Amino acid sequence: MNKTINLFLILGLISIILSLNFVSSQTCSGIVHSCSKHEDNQAACVSANCIYTANNGKCQGTNHLACNTYSTKSACQTHKCTWNQNPICGNGVLESGEACDGGSQICTTSNGYSGTQTCSITCSWNICTSSESCGDNLCNGLETFSNCPSDCSDTNSSSGIGTSGLGQTNTTSGTQVSTTPIIGGDGGVQSVIGIFPRYPLSGDKINYGKWTIKTEIYFAGEKTNSASIKAKSDLFEEDIILKHNQEDSEGMYSSEANIKSNINPGQHRITIISNLGGQYNEAQILVNLAYDLNVNFNLTDKHTKGKSMFLTGTVKSAENEALDNNLIKIKGKKQDILIFETKTTTDKEGKFLAVYPVKFSDPEGDWDIEVEAISEDGRVGFNKGVTHIQISSGTNYYSVNFLTPISEGNFKRGEIIPISIEVKDSEYLIEGANVSISTPSEETIFLKEVQPGIYSGEYKVKQIEPMGKRYLKALAENKQNQVIKVGGTSLPIEITSTEIKFKLDSLDEVIFTNSKLKISTNLEYTDGSPVRGAQVNAILSNGKILSLIEKKDGVYGNEYLIESESQGSLNVEIRATDSSDNKGIYSKSLIVKQRSKIGNYLAITKYYLLKYWWATMIMILSLIIIYKPFVDRKMSKINLKKSIELQKKIKELQIETEKRYYKKGEINKKEFNEIMLGFEQNMTKAREKQKEYQQRLNKNK
């Protein structure tokens, strides 16, 4: 009996020593703050157990307790004190100097297998262990046919064609299909098309972010640049089209791949599909996706509405080096519905701090807190935790309820949503409260009291409002006996894209070859507002894609020369997508008629003259400048000759007039003088012209 008592005494003593160690290693220090320090900050005032007066921003009440009276980190930091903490291995909190403090993480073994590693009793990571191995009937990790023939097939071939036990070839409707297994870098070998992945290979470790996928293609034993290649995987948002680019070597295809941020790490399959000349083949690659940054953060299990949530953490590289200036994205979600999103950066020690004031209008219950880190060189890390949001016990809040809209209702951008909210205290409706809603884009809309305790308004969903499931947050405040009383609630809704409407200014139903197809359209949202900055393409059934340019707000247009080969029916499909992913499609069928040869010639001439009018004007001006001296000399010679001939003619007329007066007496003296005066005047002008034209000729010699 005495031994049992002694054992309990020893255990109790050990517990006391351990608890003293914990207390002594974690202290709260700082100066005492007064309630007046929190003026104009309602959340801080309420969290400090002071009374906040809304009309003047005053914060009144009993001063804070001394900092050393707070025994928890959250209470210490809430009251503007400094939390001093030495690392304690085993307390479940990651502190400075610790690689981990409990838990496990995903890792990759030296053989390339996906595994896990646990945290040791010294707060360092244990060795990475994996259930994968050679002999598990999966070609994974760094396994190849040479080092693990039981799991991996022999896919070696020098040309990319032939048969090597890769599967049978089936022919269906004239298209040859080959079943190809998971391969490394030696190619999916089959009778016509050979697929040779170059990066990544099976077993490769890939990281989040952007990287380049490459593969080499053979057709009938020769490298080809004409195949249609795409890569499919749950890693990508959509299928990736691989192209043979100018800088690629013969037969090589490449494209930039971007890993989805919400995809889980581990083993993933990439399928490369090739089509050419009615032939089809595919190759599959197994890769290991891993985060290349380690993100750890501290998160309190519970938080109270009206108080702040503090998140502190660190970001380190795979080599356990602290990284500064990392972008930290923090999201709070409830059942995958976004509540808040904030950003911060790490300091030189790789540490970060983020604060989110939990609002009375935020939803209660369990929140998922997701932390993503992105380094300056594009490396990515991710971690998440859970916290419970609750109302403060013993505090009486208003009951706030949405009457309209309904929970999880579906609304389009641009739609007007009627809002109606009821505010109660116990069973009594509250009149004269200040009631507002916060939209997903954080716009505040104040509601009007339409009847006792019922508040209404309208929420017009913006065209740039984030899509998906979001919360409408309602907040009610009222002043009673110099005390502000509050209440809040949240309503989940789903926002979808709005349709972009087309108003075509010109698109003739009948058009002739070698003439311009003019497309001009006004793009509007359903509320009539113009669509600015959209990407608009006209896709023609002859394979041409015409990009429409924005001429002014919401007006897009371009033109295309219809070639003579396009005779017959021509389908035009116009697709528009704005920066917020709102979309619209318009399609129309046109009739293209053939012109005569002369008509084609005239139409082409007119088209190019109008299209390149500036070039035509430059050509005309150039011709004028070049040939003007020649033209001037030619005209001067002609005019000089005419002026000499005119003088001769005048001289002949003068002689004839003298005969009529002196010999024949047909005219009197007065008439004679008048006629001769006219001849002299014309002769003078003709001589002046002769002199002028002669000078021009002398000048242009």
C-alpha positions in Angstrom: 0.0 0.0 0.0 2.8 2.4 0.9 4.5 1.6 -2.4 1.4 2.5 -4.3 1.1 5.8 -2.4 4.7 6.6 -3.0 4.2 5.9 -6.7 1.3 8.4 -6.9 3.3 11.0 -5.0 6.2 10.6 -7.5 3.9 10.9 -10.5 2.2 14.0 -9.0 5.6 15.6 -8.3 6.6 15.0 -11.9 3.3 16.5 -13.2 3.9 19.6 -11.0 7.5 20.0 -12.3 6.3 19.6 -15.9 3.6 22.2 -15.4 6.0 24.6 -13.8 8.3 24.2 -16.8 5.5 25.0 -19.2 4.5 28.1 -17.1 8.0 29.4 -16.7 8.7 29.0 -20.4 5.6 31.0 -21.5 5.0 34.4 -20.0 3.0 37.5 -20.9 4.6 40.9 -20.4 4.0 44.5 -21.2 2.4 47.7 -20.0 -1.2 48.1 -18.7 -3.5 49.6 -21.3 -6.6 51.6 -20.6 -10.0 51.3 -22.4 -9.5 54.7 -23.9 -6.6 53.3 -26.0 -9.3 51.5 -28.1 -11.3 54.6 -29.1 -12.6 54.4 -32.7 -12.0 50.6 -32.8 -15.2 48.8 -31.8 -13.8 45.3 -32.2 -10.8 46.0 -30.0 -12.9 47.8 -27.4 -15.4 44.9 -27.1 -12.7 42.3 -27.0 -11.1 44.2 -24.1 -14.3 43.9 -22.1 -14.9 47.7 -22.4 -18.1 49.5 -23.5 -18.1 51.1 -27.0 -20.2 54.1 -27.8 -21.0 54.2 -31.6 -22.0 57.9 -31.9 -18.7 59.3 -30.7 -16.3 56.3 -30.9 -15.6 56.3 -27.2 -14.3 53.2 -25.4 -15.0 53.2 -21.7 -14.7 50.8 -18.7 -12.3 49.3 -16.3 -8.7 49.3 -17.4 -7.0 46.0 -18.5 -5.4 43.7 -16.0 -1.7 43.6 -15.7 -0.1 41.8 -18.7 1.4 39.1 -16.4 -2.0 37.9 -15.3 -2.8 36.5 -18.8 -1.8 32.8 -19.1 -2.8 32.1 -22.7 -1.2 33.4 -25.9 -4.5 34.6 -27.4 -5.5 36.6 -24.2 -2.1 38.1 -24.0 -2.0 39.3 -27.6 -5.6 40.4 -27.6 -4.7 42.8 -24.8 -1.8 44.3 -26.6 0.8 42.5 -24.5 3.9 40.6 -25.6 3.8 36.7 -25.5 7.2 35.3 -24.6 7.7 31.7 -25.4 10.6 29.3 -25.4 10.3 26.1 -27.5 8.8 23.1 -25.7 8.9 19.9 -27.7 5.7 17.9 -27.2 3.3 20.8 -26.6 1.8 20.4 -30.1 2.8 24.0 -31.1 5.5 24.6 -33.7 8.0 27.0 -32.2 11.3 28.6 -33.1 14.0 26.0 -33.4 11.6 23.1 -34.0 11.2 21.3 -37.4 7.9 19.9 -36.3 5.9 19.3 -33.1 3.7 16.2 -33.7 1.9 15.0 -36.8 3.2 13.8 -40.1 3.8 15.0 -43.6 4.0 13.7 -47.2 7.5 12.9 -48.5 9.4 11.1 -51.2 11.9 8.4 -50.5 15.3 8.2 -52.2 13.8 5.6 -54.5 11.2 8.1 -55.6 8.3 6.4 -53.8 5.5 8.5 -52.2 5.5 8.1 -48.5 5.1 9.8 -45.1 7.4 10.9 -42.3 6.4 11.4 -38.6 7.7 13.9 -36.1 10.2 12.5 -33.6 10.3 13.0 -29.8 13.0 15.6 -30.4 10.8 17.6 -32.7 12.7 16.7 -35.9 11.4 14.7 -38.9 11.9 10.9 -38.9 13.1 9.0 -42.0 10.6 8.9 -44.9 8.8 5.5 -45.2 6.6 4.2 -48.0 4.3 1.2 -48.6 5.4 1.2 -52.3 8.2 -1.1 -53.4 9.5 -3.2 -56.4 7.1 -6.2 -56.6 3.8 -4.4 -55.7 2.7 -4.7 -59.4 2.9 -0.9 -59.9 5.7 0.7 -61.9 6.2 3.7 -59.6 9.0 5.7 -58.0 12.3 5.4 -60.0 11.5 1.9 -61.2 12.3 0.9 -64.8 12.3 -2.4 -66.6 16.0 -2.7 -66.0 15.8 -2.4 -62.2 12.3 -3.8 -61.6 11.1 -6.0 -64.5 8.3 -7.5 -62.4 6.5 -4.1 -62.2 7.6 -2.3 -65.4 7.3 -3.3 -69.1 10.2 -3.4 -71.6 9.4 -0.3 -73.7 12.9 0.2 -75.3 12.9 0.8 -79.1 15.2 2.8 -81.3 12.6 4.0 -83.8 9.4 4.3 -81.9 7.6 1.6 -84.0 7.3 -2.1 -83.8 5.8 -4.3 -81.0 7.3 -4.8 -77.5 4.5 -6.3 -75.5 2.7 -3.0 -75.0 -0.8 -4.3 -75.8 -2.8 -5.3 -78.7 -3.8 -3.1 -81.6 -7.5 -2.7 -82.4 -8.9 -1.2 -85.6 -12.2 0.6 -85.4 -13.8 2.6 -88.2 -10.5 3.0 -90.0 -8.7 4.5 -87.0 -6.0 2.5 -85.4 -6.0 2.5 -81.6 -3.2 1.2 -79.5 -3.4 0.4 -75.8 -0.2 1.8 -74.1 0.8 1.2 -70.5 2.6 3.5 -68.1 6.0 4.3 -69.5 9.2 6.0 -68.6 11.3 7.9 -71.2 11.6 5.3 -73.9 8.3 5.8 -75.6 4.9 4.2 -76.2 5.8 1.9 -79.0 3.2 0.7 -81.4 2.8 0.0 -85.1 2.5 3.6 -86.4 2.8 6.3 -83.8 5.5 6.3 -81.2 5.2 8.6 -78.1 8.4 9.3 -76.2 7.9 11.5 -73.1 10.9 13.6 -72.3 9.7 15.5 -69.3 8.3 14.5 -66.9 9.1 10.8 -66.9 7.4 8.2 -64.8 8.6 8.4 -61.2 9.7 12.1 -61.5 8.9 14.5 -58.7 7.1 17.6 -59.9 6.3 20.7 -58.0 3.3 23.1 -57.9 3.4 26.1 -60.2 4.4 26.3 -63.8 6.8 24.0 -65.7 7.2 22.7 -69.3 5.9 19.4 -70.4 7.8 17.8 -73.4 7.4 14.7 -75.6 8.9 13.4 -78.8 6.7 11.9 -81.5 7.5 9.4 -84.3 5.3 8.4 -87.2 6.1 5.3 -89.3 9.6 5.3 -87.8 10.4 9.0 -88.6 10.2 12.1 -86.4 7.2 14.2 -87.3 6.2 17.8 -86.5 2.6 17.4 -87.9 0.9 15.3 -85.1 -1.9 16.6 -82.9 -0.8 16.2 -79.3 -2.5 16.9 -76.0 -1.9 16.0 -72.3 -4.8 15.1 -69.9 -4.6 14.9 -66.1 -6.4 15.8 -62.9 -3.4 18.1 -62.3 -4.6 20.5 -65.0 -7.6 22.8 -65.2 -8.1 21.6 -68.8 -6.4 19.5 -71.5 -3.0 21.0 -72.5 -2.3 21.2 -76.2 1.4 20.5 -77.0 2.8 22.1 -80.1 6.0 21.9 -82.1 7.5 25.3 -81.6 10.2 26.9 -83.7 12.8 26.5 -81.0 12.0 22.8 -80.5 14.1 20.1 -82.1 12.7 17.8 -84.8 9.7 15.8 -83.6 9.6 17.5 -80.2 6.4 19.0 -78.8 6.1 21.2 -75.7 3.8 23.4 -73.7 3.6 25.2 -70.4 1.8 23.3 -67.7 0.3 24.9 -64.6 -0.7 22.7 -61.6 -4.0 23.5 -60.0 -3.5 25.0 -56.6 -6.3 22.9 -54.9 -4.9 19.5 -56.1 -3.6 17.2 -53.4 0.0 16.1 -53.4 0.9 12.4 -54.1 0.9 10.2 -57.2 -0.9 11.5 -60.3 -1.3 10.2 -63.8 -0.6 12.2 -67.0 -2.0 10.8 -70.3 -0.4 12.0 -73.6 -2.6 11.5 -76.6 -1.4 11.6 -80.2 -3.4 11.7 -83.5 -2.0 11.8 -87.0 -3.2 10.5 -90.4 -6.1 8.6 -88.8 -3.8 6.9 -86.3 -4.1 7.2 -82.5 -1.9 6.3 -79.6 -1.6 7.3 -76.0 1.1 7.0 -73.3 0.6 7.3 -69.5 3.1 8.7 -67.0 2.9 8.4 -63.2 4.4 11.4 -61.4 4.8 12.4 -57.8 3.4 15.8 -56.9 5.0 17.4 -53.8 5.1 20.8 -52.2 8.5 22.3 -52.2 7.9 24.6 -49.3 7.0 23.6 -45.7 4.3 25.8 -44.2 3.5 25.6 -40.5 1.2 27.8 -38.5 -0.4 28.1 -35.1 -4.2 28.3 -34.8 -6.3 28.4 -31.7 -9.0 25.7 -31.5 -11.8 28.1 -30.8 -12.5 31.7 -31.6 -15.3 34.0 -30.5 -17.3 36.4 -32.6 -16.3 40.0 -32.2 -12.6 39.1 -31.4 -9.6 38.7 -33.6 -8.1 35.5 -35.0 -4.3 35.6 -35.0 -2.3 33.3 -37.3 1.4 33.0 -36.8 3.6 30.7 -38.8 6.8 30.0 -40.7 7.8 29.0 -44.2 10.9 27.0 -44.9 12.4 25.3 -47.9 12.7 21.6 -48.3 16.3 22.0 -46.9 14.7 23.6 -43.8 16.0 27.1 -44.6 13.9 30.1 -43.6 12.6 32.0 -46.6 11.8 35.7 -46.6 9.4 37.8 -48.7 7.1 34.8 -49.5 3.6 35.7 -50.5 1.2 34.2 -47.9 -2.5 33.7 -49.0 -4.9 32.8 -46.2 -8.5 31.7 -46.7 -11.2 30.9 -44.2 -13.9 28.5 -45.4 -16.9 26.7 -44.0 -18.0 23.6 -46.0 -15.9 24.9 -49.0 -17.7 28.3 -49.0 -15.3 31.2 -48.8 -15.7 33.4 -45.7 -12.6 35.6 -45.9 -9.3 35.9 -47.8 -6.2 37.9 -46.8 -2.6 38.2 -47.8 0.7 38.9 -46.0 4.4 38.2 -46.5 7.2 36.5 -44.5 10.0 38.3 -42.8 13.7 37.4 -43.0 13.3 34.6 -40.6 10.5 33.1 -42.7 7.8 34.1 -40.1 4.4 35.6 -40.9 1.5 37.1 -38.9 -2.0 37.6 -40.1 -5.0 38.9 -38.2 -8.7 38.5 -39.1 -11.3 40.2 -36.9 -14.1 37.6 -36.6 -17.4 39.5 -37.3 -20.7 39.0 -35.6 -22.1 38.4 -39.1 -19.7 35.6 -39.8 -21.1 32.0 -39.7 -20.7 29.9 -36.6 -19.2 26.4 -36.6 -16.0 24.8 -37.9 -13.9 26.8 -40.3 -11.2 25.4 -42.5 -8.2 27.7 -42.5 -6.0 27.3 -45.6 -2.5 28.8 -45.8 -0.7 28.8 -49.2 2.9 30.1 -49.5 4.5 31.2 -52.8 8.1 32.1 -53.0 9.6 34.7 -55.3 11.0 31.9 -57.6 7.6 30.3 -57.9 7.9 27.5 -55.3 4.7 26.6 -53.5 3.7 25.3 -50.0 0.4 24.6 -48.4 -1.1 23.6 -45.0 -4.5 23.9 -43.4 -6.1 23.7 -40.0 -9.6 23.9 -38.3 -11.0 26.3 -35.8 -14.4 26.6 -34.2 -16.3 29.9 -34.3 -18.7 30.5 -31.4 -20.6 33.3 -29.7 -19.4 34.4 -26.3 -21.1 32.5 -23.5 -23.3 34.5 -21.2 -23.7 37.3 -23.7 -27.2 38.2 -25.1 -27.1 38.9 -28.8 -29.9 39.9 -31.2 -31.3 37.1 -33.3 -30.9 38.0 -37.0 -32.7 36.0 -39.7 -32.9 36.3 -43.5 -36.5 36.2 -44.7 -35.3 36.6 -48.3 -33.5 35.3 -50.3 -33.6 31.6 -49.7 -30.5 29.8 -48.5 -28.2 28.5 -51.2 -30.2 30.3 -53.9 -28.7 30.6 -57.4 -28.2 34.2 -58.8 -26.6 35.5 -61.9 -24.3 38.5 -62.1 -26.3 41.6 -62.9 -29.4 40.2 -61.1 -31.2 42.2 -58.4 -31.8 40.3 -55.2 -34.5 41.5 -52.8 -33.2 41.4 -49.2 -35.5 41.1 -46.2 -34.2 40.6 -42.7 -35.9 40.1 -39.3 -34.2 41.3 -36.1 -35.4 39.9 -32.7 -34.5 40.0 -29.0 -35.8 36.8 -27.6 -39.3 36.8 -29.2 -39.6 40.6 -29.6 -39.0 42.4 -32.9 -36.4 45.2 -32.6 -37.3 48.5 -34.1 -34.8 51.3 -35.0 -31.8 49.1 -35.5 -29.0 49.8 -37.9 -29.0 46.8 -40.3 -26.6 46.2 -43.1 -25.4 43.4 -45.3 -21.9 42.7 -46.6 -21.7 41.3 -50.1 -19.1 38.8 -51.4 -17.2 41.7 -52.9 -17.3 43.4 -49.4 -19.7 46.1 -50.4 -21.9 47.3 -47.5 -25.6 47.9 -48.2 -27.8 49.5 -45.6 -31.3 48.3 -45.2 -34.5 50.3 -44.4 -37.0 49.4 -41.8 -40.2 48.7 -43.7 -42.2 47.5 -40.7 -41.4 47.0 -37.0 -38.4 44.7 -36.8 -38.3 44.0 -40.6 -35.6 45.6 -42.7 -35.4 45.5 -46.5 -33.3 46.5 -49.5 -31.9 45.4 -52.8 -28.6 43.8 -53.7 -27.5 44.1 -57.4 -24.9 41.4 -58.1 -22.0 43.1 -59.7 -20.6 41.9 -63.1 -17.2 41.4 -61.4 -18.6 39.6 -58.3 -16.7 36.4 -57.6 -18.5 33.3 -58.8 -19.3 30.2 -56.8 -20.7 29.7 -53.4 -20.4 32.8 -51.2 -21.9 34.3 -48.0 -24.2 37.2 -47.7 -23.5 38.6 -44.2 -26.0 40.6 -42.2 -25.2 42.8 -39.1 -27.7 44.5 -36.8 -26.7 47.1 -34.2 -28.8 49.0 -31.7 -28.1 51.3 -28.8 -29.9 50.6 -25.6 -29.2 52.4 -22.3 -25.9 53.7 -23.7 -24.9 50.1 -24.6 -24.4 48.9 -28.2 -26.1 45.5 -28.7 -25.3 43.6 -31.9 -26.3 40.4 -33.7 -25.5 38.9 -37.1 -25.9 35.9 -39.4 -24.7 34.6 -42.8 -26.6 33.2 -45.7 -24.9 31.0 -48.3 -25.8 31.8 -52.0 -24.3 30.8 -55.3 -23.3 33.4 -57.9 -23.1 32.3 -61.5 -21.8 34.1 -64.6 -24.1 36.4 -66.6 -24.7 36.1 -70.3 -23.1 38.6 -72.7 -25.6 39.9 -75.3 -24.8 40.6 -78.9 -26.2 43.5 -80.9 -24.7 43.2 -84.4 -24.4 46.5 -86.4 -23.4 44.7 -89.7 -23.2 41.1 -90.9 -24.7 40.6 -94.3 -26.4 37.3 -94.9 -25.2 37.2 -98.6 -21.6 38.1 -99.4 -19.5 37.7 -102.5 -16.0 36.2 -102.9 -13.1 38.7 -102.9 -15.1 41.1 -100.8 -14.9 42.2 -97.2 -16.8 40.4 -94.4 -17.4 43.2 -92.0 -18.3 42.2 -88.4 -19.3 44.9 -85.9 -21.2 44.2 -82.7 -22.2 45.8 -79.4 -21.6 43.7 -76.4 -23.9 44.3 -73.4 -24.6 42.6 -70.1 -28.2 41.7 -69.2 -28.6 45.0 -67.4 -27.7 46.9 -70.6 -24.2 48.1 -69.4 -21.4 47.8 -72.0 -18.8 44.9 -71.9 -15.4 46.4 -71.7 -12.0 44.7 -72.3 -13.4 41.4 -73.4 -11.7 38.8 -75.6 -13.9 38.4 -78.7 -13.2 36.0 -81.6 -15.1 35.2 -84.7 -14.6 31.5 -85.7 -15.4 30.8 -89.3 -16.3 27.4 -90.7 -13.4 27.6 -93.2 -11.0 27.3 -90.3 -10.2 31.0 -90.0 -10.3 32.8 -86.6 -10.8 36.6 -86.6 -10.0 38.6 -83.5 -12.5 41.4 -83.0 -10.9 44.7 -81.7 -12.6 47.0 -79.2 -13.2 50.3 -81.1 -14.9 52.0 -78.2 -16.7 51.0 -75.0 -18.5 47.7 -75.7 -18.1 48.0 -79.5 -16.0 45.3 -81.2 -15.3 44.8 -84.9 -12.9 43.7 -87.6 -13.1 42.7 -91.3 -12.0 39.7 -93.3 -11.5 39.2 -97.1 -13.6 36.3 -98.3 -11.5 34.2 -100.6 -12.8 32.6 -103.8 -12.5 29.1 -102.3 -15.1 30.0 -99.6 -18.0 29.7 -102.1 -21.2 28.2 -100.5 -22.3 28.2 -96.9 -20.1 30.0 -94.3 -20.9 29.7 -90.6 -19.8 32.4 -88.3 -19.6 31.9 -84.5 -18.7 34.8 -82.3 -17.4 34.0 -78.8 -16.9 36.7 -76.1 -15.3 36.3 -72.7 -14.7 39.2 -70.3 -12.1 39.4 -67.5 -14.6 38.1 -65.0 -15.3 34.9 -67.1 -18.8 36.0 -68.2 -19.4 34.5 -71.6 -21.6 34.8 -74.7 -21.9 33.1 -78.0 -23.6 34.3 -81.3 -23.8 32.2 -84.5 -25.0 32.9 -88.0 -24.9 31.2 -91.4 -23.9 33.2 -94.5 -24.2 32.5 -98.2 -21.0 33.2 -100.2 -21.6 33.7 -103.9 -19.0 33.6 -106.7 -18.2 36.7 -108.8 -17.2 36.8 -112.5 -13.5 37.1 -113.3 -13.9 40.8 -114.0 -16.0 41.2 -110.9 -13.3 39.5 -108.8 -10.6 41.6 -110.3 -12.5 44.8 -109.6 -13.5 43.7 -106.1 -9.9 42.8 -105.2 -8.6 46.1 -106.6 -11.2 48.1 -104.7 -10.5 46.1 -101.5 -6.7 46.7 -101.6 -7.1 50.3 -102.7 -9.4 51.0 -99.8 -7.4 48.9 -97.3 -4.1 50.5 -98.3 -5.3 54.0 -99.3 -2.3 55.5 -97.6 0.0 53.5 -99.8 -2.0 54.5 -102.9 -1.7 58.2 -102.0 2.1 57.8 -101.4 2.5 56.2 -104.8 0.5 59.0 -106.5 2.5 61.7 -104.8 5.8 59.9 -105.7 4.8 59.7 -109.3 4.0 63.4 -109.4 7.3 64.3 -107.8 9.3 62.0 -110.2 7.5 62.9 -113.5 6.6 66.6 -112.8 9.9 68.0 -114.4 9.3 65.9 -117.6 5.6 66.9 -117.8 6.5 70.6 -117.2 9.1 70.6 -120.0 6.7 68.9 -122.4 3.9 71.3 -121.6 6.3 74.3 -121.9 7.4 73.2 -125.4 3.8 72.8 -126.5 2.7 76.2 -125.0 5.8 77.9 -126.5 5.0 76.6 -129.9 1.4 77.8 -129.5 2.4 81.3 -128.4 4.7 81.6 -131.5 1.9 80.4 -133.8 -0.5 82.9 -132.2 1.9 85.8 -132.9 2.1 84.7 -136.5 -1.7 84.6 -136.7 -2.0 88.0 -135.2 0.6 89.5 -137.6 -1.4 88.0 -140.6 -4.6 89.6 -139.2 -2.9 93.0 -138.8 -1.8 92.9 -142.5 -5.3 91.9 -143.6 -6.9 94.7 -141.6 -4.5 97.3 -143.1 -5.6 96.1 -146.7 -9.2 96.5 -145.7 -8.7 100.1 -144.6 -6.1 101.5 -146.9 -6.9 99.7 -150.2 -10.4 98.6 -150.0 -11.9 101.2 -147.7 -14.2 98.7 -146.1 -13.7 100.1 -142.6 -13.4 103.7 -141.3 -10.5 105.1 -139.3 -12.2 104.7 -135.9 -12.9 101.0 -136.5 -9.4 100.5 -137.9 -7.7 102.0 -134.8 -9.9 99.9 -132.4 -9.1 96.7 -134.3 -5.4 97.4 -134.5 -5.2 98.3 -130.7 -6.8 94.9 -129.9 -4.2 93.1 -132.1 -1.3 95.0 -130.3 -2.6 94.0 -126.9 -2.9 90.3 -127.9 0.5 90.4 -129.5 2.0 91.8 -126.2 0.4 89.0 -124.2 1.6 86.3 -126.6 5.2 87.6 -126.5 5.1 87.6 -122.6 3.9 84.0 -122.7 6.6 83.0 -125.1 9.2 84.6 -122.8 7.7 82.7 -119.8 7.7 79.3 -121.5 11.2 79.8 -122.8 12.4 80.6 -119.3 10.8 77.3 -118.0 12.5 75.3 -120.7 15.8 76.9 -119.9 15.3 76.1 -116.2 14.4 72.4 -116.8 17.3 71.6 -119.0 
